[in-house]
Amino acid sequence: QVQLVESGGGLVQAGGSLRLSCAASISLFSIGDMEWYRQAPGKQREKVAAMTSGAYTNIADSVKGRFTISRDTTKNTVFLQMNSLKPEDTAMYYCRANLPFGRGASWGQGIQVTVSS
């Protein structure tokens, strides 16, 4: 398993930006895909962004054009840059690491993002 620690959440006004970080305890090259999810109260968890070990990215339609995923392999860290934030982006955001060869997945503890109108 891998330990994941998220940071960078908080309270921001609508239209503002935040950058979430997810620091992994092992090299990103040892991990298959890194993903960001979010879950708002009363709603299902939603995947918003993903990056493969080869740095291919995928962004959910609901946030496309506003959110980007990137990484710093020297720091074993993945980022979620969130721009033009809306109140409906308010949620707990989670980082997930999918380990290769069927070794399962690890989740971070989650971090709150609140966007005020």
Biopython code that builds the backbone (N, CA, C, O; Angstrom):
import numpy as np
from Bio.PDB.StructureBuilder import StructureBuilder

atoms = [
    (1, "GLN", "N", (0.835, -1.185, 0.000)),
    (1, "GLN", "CA", (0.000, 0.000, 0.000)),
    (1, "GLN", "C", (0.881, 1.250, 0.000)),
    (1, "GLN", "O", (2.080, 1.199, 0.273)),
    (2, "VAL", "N", (0.244, 2.352, -0.313)),
    (2, "VAL", "CA", (0.940, 3.627, -0.349)),
    (2, "VAL", "C", (0.170, 4.624, 0.496)),
    (2, "VAL", "O", (-1.061, 4.625, 0.507)),
    (3, "GLN", "N", (0.895, 5.465, 1.198)),
    (3, "GLN", "CA", (0.254, 6.533, 1.977)),
    (3, "GLN", "C", (0.155, 7.790, 1.132)),
    (3, "GLN", "O", (1.085, 8.155, 0.412)),
    (4, "LEU", "N", (-0.993, 8.439, 1.236)),
    (4, "LEU", "CA", (-1.260, 9.657, 0.473)),
    (4, "LEU", "C", (-1.676, 10.757, 1.439)),
    (4, "LEU", "O", (-2.498, 10.538, 2.329)),
    (5, "VAL", "N", (-1.105, 11.933, 1.258)),
    (5, "VAL", "CA", (-1.440, 13.067, 2.110)),
    (5, "VAL", "C", (-1.836, 14.249, 1.233)),
    (5, "VAL", "O", (-1.041, 14.752, 0.440)),
    (6, "GLU", "N", (-3.095, 14.682, 1.397)),
    (6, "GLU", "CA", (-3.588, 15.816, 0.616)),
    (6, "GLU", "C", (-3.384, 17.110, 1.387)),
    (6, "GLU", "O", (-3.363, 17.126, 2.617)),
    (7, "SER", "N", (-3.235, 18.181, 0.644)),
    (7, "SER", "CA", (-3.139, 19.507, 1.245)),
    (7, "SER", "C", (-3.615, 20.539, 0.234)),
    (7, "SER", "O", (-3.760, 20.251, -0.954)),
    (8, "GLY", "N", (-3.856, 21.755, 0.733)),
    (8, "GLY", "CA", (-4.182, 22.856, -0.157)),
    (8, "GLY", "C", (-5.651, 23.239, -0.224)),
    (8, "GLY", "O", (-6.014, 24.165, -0.949)),
    (9, "GLY", "N", (-6.491, 22.551, 0.511)),
    (9, "GLY", "CA", (-7.905, 22.888, 0.485)),
    (9, "GLY", "C", (-8.193, 24.134, 1.306)),
    (9, "GLY", "O", (-7.286, 24.762, 1.853)),
    (10, "GLY", "N", (-9.478, 24.482, 1.381)),
    (10, "GLY", "CA", (-9.865, 25.633, 2.173)),
    (10, "GLY", "C", (-11.098, 26.309, 1.637)),
    (10, "GLY", "O", (-11.866, 25.733, 0.866)),
    (11, "LEU", "N", (-11.275, 27.554, 2.062)),
    (11, "LEU", "CA", (-12.427, 28.366, 1.674)),
    (11, "LEU", "C", (-11.995, 29.405, 0.648)),
    (11, "LEU", "O", (-10.996, 30.102, 0.829)),
    (12, "VAL", "N", (-12.759, 29.494, -0.422)),
    (12, "VAL", "CA", (-12.440, 30.453, -1.476)),
    (12, "VAL", "C", (-13.742, 31.016, -2.027)),
    (12, "VAL", "O", (-14.780, 30.354, -1.988)),
    (13, "GLN", "N", (-13.684, 32.226, -2.535)),
    (13, "GLN", "CA", (-14.872, 32.813, -3.145)),
    (13, "GLN", "C", (-15.067, 32.280, -4.557)),
    (13, "GLN", "O", (-14.117, 31.849, -5.210)),
    (14, "ALA", "N", (-16.291, 32.316, -5.009)),
    (14, "ALA", "CA", (-16.586, 31.894, -6.385)),
    (14, "ALA", "C", (-15.733, 32.695, -7.357)),
    (14, "ALA", "O", (-15.567, 33.907, -7.220)),
    (15, "GLY", "N", (-15.196, 31.985, -8.342)),
    (15, "GLY", "CA", (-14.306, 32.599, -9.313)),
    (15, "GLY", "C", (-12.844, 32.488, -8.955)),
    (15, "GLY", "O", (-11.972, 32.775, -9.774)),
    (16, "GLY", "N", (-12.576, 32.074, -7.739)),
    (16, "GLY", "CA", (-11.201, 31.946, -7.277)),
    (16, "GLY", "C", (-10.567, 30.627, -7.669)),
    (16, "GLY", "O", (-11.151, 29.819, -8.390)),
    (17, "SER", "N", (-9.344, 30.430, -7.170)),
    (17, "SER", "CA", (-8.563, 29.234, -7.516)),
    (17, "SER", "C", (-7.984, 28.599, -6.266)),
    (17, "SER", "O", (-7.739, 29.262, -5.258)),
    (18, "LEU", "N", (-7.775, 27.306, -6.360)),
    (18, "LEU", "CA", (-7.058, 26.546, -5.346)),
    (18, "LEU", "C", (-6.226, 25.495, -6.047)),
    (18, "LEU", "O", (-6.572, 25.037, -7.137)),
    (19, "ARG", "N", (-5.129, 25.115, -5.419)),
    (19, "ARG", "CA", (-4.342, 23.995, -5.925)),
    (19, "ARG", "C", (-4.213, 22.964, -4.819)),
    (19, "ARG", "O", (-3.648, 23.238, -3.759)),
    (20, "LEU", "N", (-4.736, 21.789, -5.073)),
    (20, "LEU", "CA", (-4.608, 20.683, -4.137)),
    (20, "LEU", "C", (-3.348, 19.891, -4.465)),
    (20, "LEU", "O", (-2.965, 19.749, -5.627)),
    (21, "SER", "N", (-2.721, 19.387, -3.423)),
    (21, "SER", "CA", (-1.547, 18.540, -3.576)),
    (21, "SER", "C", (-1.816, 17.184, -2.948)),
    (21, "SER", "O", (-2.536, 17.078, -1.955)),
    (22, "CYS", "N", (-1.240, 16.167, -3.525)),
    (22, "CYS", "CA", (-1.333, 14.806, -2.985)),
    (22, "CYS", "C", (0.071, 14.217, -3.011)),
    (22, "CYS", "O", (0.604, 13.894, -4.073)),
    (23, "ALA", "N", (0.657, 14.083, -1.835)),
    (23, "ALA", "CA", (2.005, 13.554, -1.726)),
    (23, "ALA", "C", (1.951, 12.063, -1.439)),
    (23, "ALA", "O", (1.305, 11.629, -0.485)),
    (24, "ALA", "N", (2.628, 11.286, -2.264)),
    (24, "ALA", "CA", (2.656, 9.829, -2.111)),
    (24, "ALA", "C", (3.928, 9.397, -1.401)),
    (24, "ALA", "O", (4.964, 10.057, -1.483)),
    (25, "SER", "N", (3.824, 8.273, -0.701)),
    (25, "SER", "CA", (4.968, 7.772, 0.082)),
    (25, "SER", "C", (5.956, 6.974, -0.759)),
    (25, "SER", "O", (7.031, 6.608, -0.284)),
    (26, "ILE", "N", (5.586, 6.703, -2.018)),
    (26, "ILE", "CA", (6.477, 5.980, -2.916)),
    (26, "ILE", "C", (6.541, 6.723, -4.246)),
    (26, "ILE", "O", (5.776, 7.656, -4.494)),
    (27, "SER", "N", (7.452, 6.298, -5.077)),
    (27, "SER", "CA", (7.612, 6.925, -6.380)),
    (27, "SER", "C", (6.330, 6.811, -7.201)),
    (27, "SER", "O", (5.669, 5.773, -7.204)),
    (28, "LEU", "N", (5.994, 7.890, -7.891)),
    (28, "LEU", "CA", (4.818, 7.859, -8.758)),
    (28, "LEU", "C", (4.979, 6.829, -9.872)),
    (28, "LEU", "O", (3.987, 6.331, -10.405)),
    (29, "PHE", "N", (6.198, 6.512, -10.217)),
    (29, "PHE", "CA", (6.432, 5.527, -11.275)),
    (29, "PHE", "C", (6.126, 4.102, -10.799)),
    (29, "PHE", "O", (6.045, 3.179, -11.609)),
    (30, "SER", "N", (5.957, 3.931, -9.495)),
    (30, "SER", "CA", (5.562, 2.635, -8.946)),
    (30, "SER", "C", (4.051, 2.498, -8.836)),
    (30, "SER", "O", (3.527, 1.444, -8.475)),
    (31, "ILE", "N", (3.376, 3.573, -9.152)),
    (31, "ILE", "CA", (1.922, 3.623, -9.062)),
    (31, "ILE", "C", (1.345, 3.632, -10.477)),
    (31, "ILE", "O", (1.933, 4.222, -11.384)),
    (32, "GLY", "N", (0.204, 2.983, -10.668)),
    (32, "GLY", "CA", (-0.429, 2.963, -11.977)),
    (32, "GLY", "C", (-1.021, 4.314, -12.304)),
    (32, "GLY", "O", (-0.386, 5.139, -12.961)),
    (33, "ASP", "N", (-2.227, 4.537, -11.851)),
    (33, "ASP", "CA", (-2.912, 5.794, -12.091)),
    (33, "ASP", "C", (-3.069, 6.556, -10.781)),
    (33, "ASP", "O", (-3.255, 5.971, -9.714)),
    (34, "MET", "N", (-2.988, 7.880, -10.895)),
    (34, "MET", "CA", (-3.316, 8.736, -9.767)),
    (34, "MET", "C", (-4.604, 9.471, -10.121)),
    (34, "MET", "O", (-4.757, 9.971, -11.236)),
    (35, "GLU", "N", (-5.519, 9.533, -9.176)),
    (35, "GLU", "CA", (-6.834, 10.100, -9.463)),
    (35, "GLU", "C", (-7.268, 11.063, -8.369)),
    (35, "GLU", "O", (-6.872, 10.939, -7.210)),
    (36, "TRP", "N", (-8.086, 12.016, -8.764)),
    (36, "TRP", "CA", (-8.754, 12.903, -7.819)),
    (36, "TRP", "C", (-10.258, 12.650, -7.897)),
    (36, "TRP", "O", (-10.842, 12.593, -8.979)),
    (37, "TYR", "N", (-10.863, 12.499, -6.729)),
    (37, "TYR", "CA", (-12.308, 12.344, -6.602)),
    (37, "TYR", "C", (-12.834, 13.471, -5.709)),
    (37, "TYR", "O", (-12.085, 14.138, -4.996)),
    (38, "ARG", "N", (-14.137, 13.650, -5.780)),
    (38, "ARG", "CA", (-14.770, 14.558, -4.832)),
    (38, "ARG", "C", (-16.139, 14.003, -4.440)),
    (38, "ARG", "O", (-16.780, 13.262, -5.187)),
    (39, "GLN", "N", (-16.553, 14.390, -3.248)),
    (39, "GLN", "CA", (-17.859, 13.964, -2.762)),
    (39, "GLN", "C", (-18.508, 15.094, -1.997)),
    (39, "GLN", "O", (-18.002, 15.544, -0.969)),
    (40, "ALA", "N", (-19.634, 15.544, -2.514)),
    (40, "ALA", "CA", (-20.417, 16.577, -1.841)),
    (40, "ALA", "C", (-21.431, 15.904, -0.927)),
    (40, "ALA", "O", (-21.791, 14.749, -1.156)),
    (41, "PRO", "N", (-21.894, 16.598, 0.097)),
    (41, "PRO", "CA", (-22.878, 16.003, 1.023)),
    (41, "PRO", "C", (-24.116, 15.498, 0.279)),
    (41, "PRO", "O", (-24.717, 16.218, -0.519)),
    (42, "GLY", "N", (-24.475, 14.260, 0.556)),
    (42, "GLY", "CA", (-25.662, 13.682, -0.058)),
    (42, "GLY", "C", (-25.480, 13.232, -1.487)),
    (42, "GLY", "O", (-26.444, 12.806, -2.123)),
    (43, "LYS", "N", (-24.260, 13.315, -2.015)),
    (43, "LYS", "CA", (-24.015, 12.922, -3.401)),
    (43, "LYS", "C", (-22.992, 11.798, -3.464)),
    (43, "LYS", "O", (-22.249, 11.560, -2.512)),
    (44, "GLN", "N", (-22.968, 11.112, -4.602)),
    (44, "GLN", "CA", (-21.998, 10.047, -4.805)),
    (44, "GLN", "C", (-20.622, 10.629, -5.071)),
    (44, "GLN", "O", (-20.476, 11.759, -5.536)),
    (45, "ARG", "N", (-19.614, 9.814, -4.761)),
    (45, "ARG", "CA", (-18.252, 10.234, -5.052)),
    (45, "ARG", "C", (-18.065, 10.264, -6.557)),
    (45, "ARG", "O", (-18.501, 9.361, -7.271)),
    (46, "GLU", "N", (-17.413, 11.311, -7.027)),
    (46, "GLU", "CA", (-17.248, 11.569, -8.456)),
    (46, "GLU", "C", (-15.772, 11.706, -8.781)),
    (46, "GLU", "O", (-15.048, 12.433, -8.101)),
    (47, "LYS", "N", (-15.319, 11.006, -9.826)),
    (47, "LYS", "CA", (-13.939, 11.173, -10.259)),
    (47, "LYS", "C", (-13.849, 12.422, -11.114)),
    (47, "LYS", "O", (-14.619, 12.595, -12.059)),
    (48, "VAL", "N", (-12.899, 13.297, -10.781)),
    (48, "VAL", "CA", (-12.785, 14.553, -11.520)),
    (48, "VAL", "C", (-11.546, 14.616, -12.400)),
    (48, "VAL", "O", (-11.530, 15.350, -13.388)),
    (49, "ALA", "N", (-10.501, 13.854, -12.057)),
    (49, "ALA", "CA", (-9.287, 13.917, -12.858)),
    (49, "ALA", "C", (-8.450, 12.671, -12.628)),
    (49, "ALA", "O", (-8.513, 12.045, -11.570)),
    (50, "ALA", "N", (-7.666, 12.324, -13.635)),
    (50, "ALA", "CA", (-6.794, 11.164, -13.517)),
    (50, "ALA", "C", (-5.545, 11.392, -14.351)),
    (50, "ALA", "O", (-5.556, 12.108, -15.352)),
    (51, "MET", "N", (-4.472, 10.759, -13.904)),
    (51, "MET", "CA", (-3.214, 10.803, -14.646)),
    (51, "MET", "C", (-2.575, 9.427, -14.584)),
    (51, "MET", "O", (-2.441, 8.848, -13.506)),
    (52, "THR", "N", (-2.185, 8.909, -15.724)),
    (52, "THR", "CA", (-1.506, 7.609, -15.751)),
    (52, "THR", "C", (-0.038, 7.786, -15.412)),
    (52, "THR", "O", (0.471, 8.905, -15.345)),
    (53, "SER", "N", (0.639, 6.653, -15.198)),
    (53, "SER", "CA", (2.072, 6.715, -14.917)),
    (53, "SER", "C", (2.828, 7.310, -16.104)),
    (53, "SER", "O", (3.913, 7.869, -15.941)),
    (54, "GLY", "N", (2.247, 7.186, -17.294)),
    (54, "GLY", "CA", (2.858, 7.777, -18.482)),
    (54, "GLY", "C", (2.456, 9.209, -18.729)),
    (54, "GLY", "O", (2.761, 9.777, -19.777)),
    (55, "ALA", "N", (1.757, 9.807, -17.746)),
    (55, "ALA", "CA", (1.377, 11.215, -17.759)),
    (55, "ALA", "C", (0.230, 11.558, -18.703)),
    (55, "ALA", "O", (0.027, 12.730, -19.021)),
    (56, "TYR", "N", (-0.517, 10.565, -19.153)),
    (56, "TYR", "CA", (-1.746, 10.857, -19.873)),
    (56, "TYR", "C", (-2.798, 11.297, -18.860)),
    (56, "TYR", "O", (-2.882, 10.754, -17.759)),
    (57, "THR", "N", (-3.595, 12.286, -19.246)),
    (57, "THR", "CA", (-4.564, 12.838, -18.303)),
    (57, "THR", "C", (-5.985, 12.733, -18.831)),
    (57, "THR", "O", (-6.222, 12.663, -20.037)),
    (58, "ASN", "N", (-6.911, 12.725, -17.902)),
    (58, "ASN", "CA", (-8.331, 12.734, -18.246)),
    (58, "ASN", "C", (-9.055, 13.597, -17.223)),
    (58, "ASN", "O", (-8.844, 13.467, -16.017)),
    (59, "ILE", "N", (-9.907, 14.477, -17.724)),
    (59, "ILE", "CA", (-10.640, 15.399, -16.854)),
    (59, "ILE", "C", (-12.138, 15.182, -17.066)),
    (59, "ILE", "O", (-12.594, 15.047, -18.202)),
    (60, "ALA", "N", (-12.886, 15.148, -15.995)),
    (60, "ALA", "CA", (-14.335, 14.966, -16.090)),
    (60, "ALA", "C", (-14.977, 16.142, -16.818)),
    (60, "ALA", "O", (-14.521, 17.280, -16.708)),
    (61, "ASP", "N", (-16.030, 15.851, -17.553)),
    (61, "ASP", "CA", (-16.712, 16.899, -18.300)),
    (61, "ASP", "C", (-17.211, 18.026, -17.393)),
    (61, "ASP", "O", (-17.256, 19.188, -17.798)),
    (62, "SER", "N", (-17.581, 17.670, -16.172)),
    (62, "SER", "CA", (-18.148, 18.660, -15.256)),
    (62, "SER", "C", (-17.152, 19.742, -14.851)),
    (62, "SER", "O", (-17.549, 20.818, -14.403)),
    (63, "VAL", "N", (-15.860, 19.459, -15.008)),
    (63, "VAL", "CA", (-14.836, 20.430, -14.601)),
    (63, "VAL", "C", (-13.859, 20.736, -15.728)),
    (63, "VAL", "O", (-12.891, 21.469, -15.526)),
    (64, "LYS", "N", (-14.098, 20.192, -16.891)),
    (64, "LYS", "CA", (-13.183, 20.388, -18.007)),
    (64, "LYS", "C", (-13.091, 21.875, -18.360)),
    (64, "LYS", "O", (-14.090, 22.592, -18.413)),
    (65, "GLY", "N", (-11.868, 22.297, -18.594)),
    (65, "GLY", "CA", (-11.640, 23.708, -18.891)),
    (65, "GLY", "C", (-11.363, 24.546, -17.651)),
    (65, "GLY", "O", (-10.917, 25.689, -17.754)),
    (66, "ARG", "N", (-11.628, 23.975, -16.477)),
    (66, "ARG", "CA", (-11.380, 24.698, -15.218)),
    (66, "ARG", "C", (-10.359, 23.980, -14.338)),
    (66, "ARG", "O", (-9.586, 24.629, -13.634)),
    (67, "PHE", "N", (-10.350, 22.669, -14.371)),
    (67, "PHE", "CA", (-9.443, 21.876, -13.530)),
    (67, "PHE", "C", (-8.368, 21.232, -14.409)),
    (67, "PHE", "O", (-8.634, 20.823, -15.539)),
    (68, "THR", "N", (-7.176, 21.152, -13.877)),
    (68, "THR", "CA", (-6.107, 20.411, -14.535)),
    (68, "THR", "C", (-5.370, 19.569, -13.503)),
    (68, "THR", "O", (-5.303, 19.921, -12.326)),
    (69, "ILE", "N", (-4.825, 18.459, -13.962)),
    (69, "ILE", "CA", (-4.032, 17.576, -13.110)),
    (69, "ILE", "C", (-2.612, 17.587, -13.622)),
    (69, "ILE", "O", (-2.369, 17.572, -14.829)),
    (70, "SER", "N", (-1.673, 17.614, -12.686)),
    (70, "SER", "CA", (-0.263, 17.605, -13.052)),
    (70, "SER", "C", (0.510, 16.882, -11.957)),
    (70, "SER", "O", (-0.069, 16.442, -10.963)),
    (71, "ARG", "N", (1.809, 16.764, -12.143)),
    (71, "ARG", "CA", (2.597, 16.062, -11.138)),
    (71, "ARG", "C", (4.014, 16.591, -11.094)),
    (71, "ARG", "O", (4.500, 17.210, -12.040)),
    (72, "ASP", "N", (4.660, 16.334, -9.978)),
    (72, "ASP", "CA", (6.088, 16.577, -9.814)),
    (72, "ASP", "C", (6.682, 15.243, -9.361)),
    (72, "ASP", "O", (6.565, 14.867, -8.194)),
    (73, "THR", "N", (7.308, 14.547, -10.276)),
    (73, "THR", "CA", (7.818, 13.212, -9.943)),
    (73, "THR", "C", (8.985, 13.261, -8.979)),
    (73, "THR", "O", (9.264, 12.273, -8.300)),
    (74, "THR", "N", (9.675, 14.394, -8.905)),
    (74, "THR", "CA", (10.795, 14.504, -7.964)),
    (74, "THR", "C", (10.299, 14.586, -6.518)),
    (74, "THR", "O", (11.038, 14.305, -5.574)),
    (75, "LYS", "N", (9.026, 14.981, -6.368)),
    (75, "LYS", "CA", (8.436, 15.095, -5.026)),
    (75, "LYS", "C", (7.342, 14.063, -4.800)),
    (75, "LYS", "O", (6.669, 14.086, -3.770)),
    (76, "ASN", "N", (7.161, 13.162, -5.755)),
    (76, "ASN", "CA", (6.112, 12.132, -5.650)),
    (76, "ASN", "C", (4.756, 12.760, -5.348)),
    (76, "ASN", "O", (3.990, 12.251, -4.530)),
    (77, "THR", "N", (4.477, 13.855, -6.008)),
    (77, "THR", "CA", (3.280, 14.641, -5.714)),
    (77, "THR", "C", (2.463, 14.890, -6.973)),
    (77, "THR", "O", (3.001, 15.182, -8.041)),
    (78, "VAL", "N", (1.156, 14.767, -6.820)),
    (78, "VAL", "CA", (0.208, 15.073, -7.885)),
    (78, "VAL", "C", (-0.609, 16.278, -7.448)),
    (78, "VAL", "O", (-0.938, 16.430, -6.272)),
    (79, "PHE", "N", (-0.929, 17.127, -8.410)),
    (79, "PHE", "CA", (-1.649, 18.356, -8.117)),
    (79, "PHE", "C", (-2.990, 18.389, -8.843)),
    (79, "PHE", "O", (-3.154, 17.799, -9.910)),
    (80, "LEU", "N", (-3.928, 19.083, -8.247)),
    (80, "LEU", "CA", (-5.189, 19.394, -8.921)),
    (80, "LEU", "C", (-5.347, 20.911, -8.867)),
    (80, "LEU", "O", (-5.639, 21.486, -7.818)),
    (81, "GLN", "N", (-5.148, 21.538, -10.010)),
    (81, "GLN", "CA", (-5.334, 22.983, -10.105)),
    (81, "GLN", "C", (-6.785, 23.257, -10.446)),
    (81, "GLN", "O", (-7.306, 22.761, -11.445)),
    (82, "MET", "N", (-7.432, 24.052, -9.607)),
    (82, "MET", "CA", (-8.850, 24.327, -9.771)),
    (82, "MET", "C", (-9.036, 25.832, -9.958)),
    (82, "MET", "O", (-8.752, 26.621, -9.056)),
    (83, "ASN", "N", (-9.507, 26.208, -11.115)),
    (83, "ASN", "CA", (-9.732, 27.618, -11.438)),
    (83, "ASN", "C", (-11.214, 27.875, -11.652)),
    (83, "ASN", "O", (-12.001, 26.948, -11.843)),
    (84, "SER", "N", (-11.577, 29.140, -11.616)),
    (84, "SER", "CA", (-12.973, 29.547, -11.843)),
    (84, "SER", "C", (-13.928, 28.718, -10.997)),
    (84, "SER", "O", (-14.929, 28.196, -11.487)),
    (85, "LEU", "N", (-13.603, 28.613, -9.743)),
    (85, "LEU", "CA", (-14.379, 27.749, -8.858)),
    (85, "LEU", "C", (-15.803, 28.252, -8.684)),
    (85, "LEU", "O", (-16.070, 29.453, -8.678)),
    (86, "LYS", "N", (-16.708, 27.287, -8.544)),
    (86, "LYS", "CA", (-18.120, 27.563, -8.385)),
    (86, "LYS", "C", (-18.608, 26.976, -7.067)),
    (86, "LYS", "O", (-17.995, 26.042, -6.549)),
    (87, "PRO", "N", (-19.689, 27.498, -6.517)),
    (87, "PRO", "CA", (-20.215, 26.917, -5.274)),
    (87, "PRO", "C", (-20.476, 25.414, -5.389)),
    (87, "PRO", "O", (-20.333, 24.684, -4.409)),
    (88, "GLU", "N", (-20.853, 24.957, -6.565)),
    (88, "GLU", "CA", (-21.121, 23.520, -6.732)),
    (88, "GLU", "C", (-19.851, 22.671, -6.735)),
    (88, "GLU", "O", (-19.935, 21.443, -6.766)),
    (89, "ASP", "N", (-18.684, 23.298, -6.702)),
    (89, "ASP", "CA", (-17.439, 22.549, -6.551)),
    (89, "ASP", "C", (-17.155, 22.232, -5.085)),
    (89, "ASP", "O", (-16.208, 21.509, -4.774)),
    (90, "THR", "N", (-17.967, 22.768, -4.194)),
    (90, "THR", "CA", (-17.791, 22.488, -2.772)),
    (90, "THR", "C", (-17.949, 21.005, -2.496)),
    (90, "THR", "O", (-18.964, 20.402, -2.846)),
    (91, "ALA", "N", (-16.934, 20.419, -1.863)),
    (91, "ALA", "CA", (-16.924, 18.969, -1.617)),
    (91, "ALA", "C", (-15.674, 18.594, -0.840)),
    (91, "ALA", "O", (-14.757, 19.397, -0.671)),
    (92, "MET", "N", (-15.662, 17.358, -0.375)),
    (92, "MET", "CA", (-14.417, 16.752, 0.089)),
    (92, "MET", "C", (-13.712, 16.192, -1.127)),
    (92, "MET", "O", (-14.320, 15.506, -1.948)),
    (93, "TYR", "N", (-12.441, 16.483, -1.240)),
    (93, "TYR", "CA", (-11.652, 16.012, -2.363)),
    (93, "TYR", "C", (-10.676, 14.949, -1.861)),
    (93, "TYR", "O", (-10.018, 15.109, -0.832)),
    (94, "TYR", "N", (-10.608, 13.866, -2.620)),
    (94, "TYR", "CA", (-9.782, 12.724, -2.249)),
    (94, "TYR", "C", (-8.813, 12.383, -3.366)),
    (94, "TYR", "O", (-9.137, 12.468, -4.551)),
    (95, "CYS", "N", (-7.636, 12.002, -2.962)),
    (95, "CYS", "CA", (-6.632, 11.492, -3.877)),
    (95, "CYS", "C", (-6.641, 9.960, -3.782)),
    (95, "CYS", "O", (-6.812, 9.393, -2.703)),
    (96, "ARG", "N", (-6.456, 9.321, -4.909)),
    (96, "ARG", "CA", (-6.427, 7.863, -4.935)),
    (96, "ARG", "C", (-5.270, 7.393, -5.810)),
    (96, "ARG", "O", (-5.012, 7.941, -6.882)),
    (97, "ALA", "N", (-4.583, 6.365, -5.324)),
    (97, "ALA", "CA", (-3.489, 5.752, -6.075)),
    (97, "ALA", "C", (-3.884, 4.330, -6.431)),
    (97, "ALA", "O", (-4.190, 3.527, -5.550)),
    (98, "ASN", "N", (-3.877, 4.019, -7.708)),
    (98, "ASN", "CA", (-4.183, 2.663, -8.160)),
    (98, "ASN", "C", (-2.868, 1.930, -8.402)),
    (98, "ASN", "O", (-2.097, 2.291, -9.291)),
    (99, "LEU", "N", (-2.629, 0.919, -7.618)),
    (99, "LEU", "CA", (-1.381, 0.193, -7.739)),
    (99, "LEU", "C", (-1.477, -0.812, -8.875)),
    (99, "LEU", "O", (-2.539, -1.397, -9.086)),
    (100, "PRO", "N", (-0.400, -1.026, -9.607)),
    (100, "PRO", "CA", (-0.446, -1.957, -10.735)),
    (100, "PRO", "C", (-0.469, -3.411, -10.279)),
    (100, "PRO", "O", (-0.290, -3.723, -9.102)),
    (101, "PHE", "N", (-0.694, -4.285, -11.253)),
    (101, "PHE", "CA", (-0.644, -5.738, -11.044)),
    (101, "PHE", "C", (-1.646, -6.210, -9.999)),
    (101, "PHE", "O", (-1.381, -7.146, -9.244)),
    (102, "GLY", "N", (-2.819, -5.541, -9.966)),
    (102, "GLY", "CA", (-3.895, -5.983, -9.088)),
    (102, "GLY", "C", (-3.635, -5.816, -7.612)),
    (102, "GLY", "O", (-4.225, -6.525, -6.796)),
    (103, "ARG", "N", (-2.771, -4.900, -7.254)),
    (103, "ARG", "CA", (-2.434, -4.732, -5.846)),
    (103, "ARG", "C", (-3.359, -3.777, -5.121)),
    (103, "ARG", "O", (-3.091, -3.403, -3.979)),
    (104, "GLY", "N", (-4.447, -3.375, -5.770)),
    (104, "GLY", "CA", (-5.450, -2.576, -5.104)),
    (104, "GLY", "C", (-5.178, -1.083, -5.197)),
    (104, "GLY", "O", (-4.386, -0.621, -6.018)),
    (105, "ALA", "N", (-5.862, -0.344, -4.329)),
    (105, "ALA", "CA", (-5.784, 1.108, -4.362)),
    (105, "ALA", "C", (-5.684, 1.660, -2.955)),
    (105, "ALA", "O", (-6.095, 1.023, -1.985)),
    (106, "SER", "N", (-5.136, 2.845, -2.864)),
    (106, "SER", "CA", (-5.047, 3.556, -1.595)),
    (106, "SER", "C", (-5.698, 4.919, -1.749)),
    (106, "SER", "O", (-5.626, 5.546, -2.806)),
    (107, "TRP", "N", (-6.334, 5.367, -0.671)),
    (107, "TRP", "CA", (-6.999, 6.665, -0.638)),
    (107, "TRP", "C", (-6.308, 7.585, 0.357)),
    (107, "TRP", "O", (-5.781, 7.146, 1.379)),
    (108, "GLY", "N", (-6.325, 8.866, 0.031)),
    (108, "GLY", "CA", (-5.925, 9.856, 1.001)),
    (108, "GLY", "C", (-7.050, 10.102, 1.994)),
    (108, "GLY", "O", (-8.141, 9.547, 1.864)),
    (109, "GLN", "N", (-6.774, 10.936, 2.982)),
    (109, "GLN", "CA", (-7.750, 11.176, 4.040)),
    (109, "GLN", "C", (-8.850, 12.152, 3.613)),
    (109, "GLN", "O", (-9.878, 12.266, 4.280)),
    (110, "GLY", "N", (-8.631, 12.838, 2.521)),
    (110, "GLY", "CA", (-9.604, 13.805, 2.042)),
    (110, "GLY", "C", (-9.308, 15.200, 2.557)),
    (110, "GLY", "O", (-8.724, 15.381, 3.626)),
    (111, "ILE", "N", (-9.723, 16.176, 1.772)),
    (111, "ILE", "CA", (-9.523, 17.568, 2.166)),
    (111, "ILE", "C", (-10.730, 18.377, 1.688)),
    (111, "ILE", "O", (-11.243, 18.175, 0.587)),
    (112, "GLN", "N", (-11.161, 19.286, 2.539)),
    (112, "GLN", "CA", (-12.371, 20.048, 2.250)),
    (112, "GLN", "C", (-12.074, 21.250, 1.367)),
    (112, "GLN", "O", (-11.115, 21.989, 1.590)),
    (113, "VAL", "N", (-12.916, 21.425, 0.363)),
    (113, "VAL", "CA", (-12.908, 22.624, -0.466)),
    (113, "VAL", "C", (-14.297, 23.241, -0.376)),
    (113, "VAL", "O", (-15.301, 22.588, -0.662)),
    (114, "THR", "N", (-14.339, 24.497, 0.021)),
    (114, "THR", "CA", (-15.614, 25.202, 0.130)),
    (114, "THR", "C", (-15.544, 26.468, -0.712)),
    (114, "THR", "O", (-14.636, 27.285, -0.562)),
    (115, "VAL", "N", (-16.520, 26.612, -1.598)),
    (115, "VAL", "CA", (-16.575, 27.773, -2.475)),
    (115, "VAL", "C", (-17.810, 28.584, -2.104)),
    (115, "VAL", "O", (-18.937, 28.098, -2.199)),
    (116, "SER", "N", (-17.588, 29.810, -1.684)),
    (116, "SER", "CA", (-18.702, 30.670, -1.283)),
    (116, "SER", "C", (-19.183, 31.507, -2.466)),
    (116, "SER", "O", (-18.415, 31.876, -3.354)),
    (117, "SER", "N", (-20.476, 31.790, -2.440)),
    (117, "SER", "CA", (-21.047, 32.571, -3.555)),
    (117, "SER", "C", (-20.998, 34.062, -3.288)),
    (117, "SER", "O", (-21.436, 34.853, -4.122)),
]
sb = StructureBuilder()
sb.init_structure("model")
sb.init_model(0)
sb.init_chain("A")
sb.init_seg("    ")
for serial, (resi, resn, name, xyz) in enumerate(atoms, 1):
    if name == "N":
        sb.init_residue(resn, " ", resi, " ")
    sb.init_atom(name, np.array(xyz, "f"), 0.0, 1.0, " ", f" {name:<3s}", serial, name[0])
structure = sb.get_structure()
